[in-house]
Amino acid sequence: MVSFRSAALRAASMAIYAAAAAPAILLAQSGQSSKPVTDNNPDARAVAETPLTDLNVKKGEIPPILLRAQQEPYTLAGLKSCKAIVREVGRLNSVLGDDVDIAGKPKPNTSPGHVAQSVVGSFIPFRGVIREVSGASAEQRRMNAAIQAGMARRGFLKGVGLMRHCPYPARPG
């Protein structure tokens, strides 16, 4: 049985969270971002949308190519030529960002966007619990699984491309 105190605390937390989300609602725009799903360096919009994301009001769409990669990561259906493999790897690159064979030097983990997002998140009491209850954490786990499947598919296709003597990017760089 839920006590009155815990129910009141939960209601107060949600009210604070909703108040923090108000600016993000005003800033939110429809449309999908063209940056790779693996680019986790938040911009001003992502920082403002942090409360909406934590409440699972704003969800990241899993790109269809990653959903297909989860279903059949190792299929070669429709990929009979090197040109077809190059196209498929190019589609994966546009969604996932650069592969490790050309990614260059690692980016620093701390950026102004990360700091700002941490500050916004720190105003939200019981943020971790709220993310679990709202389903935002589960949504993030689904996105991470799709990204992992996409990376596995890209690696598989590059291995097939290497075996078939295909040109880059259908083979490792």
Buried (B, 14 or more C-beta within 10 A) or exposed (E): EEEEEEEEEBEEBBEBBEEBBEBBBEEBEEEEEEEBBEEBBBBEEBBBBBBBBBBBBBBBEBBEBBBBBBEEBEEEEEBEEBEBBBBBBEBBBEBBBEBEEEEEEEEEEEBEBBEBBEEBBEEBEBBEEBBEBBEBBEBBEBBEEBBBBBBBBBBBBBEBBEEBEBEBBBBBE
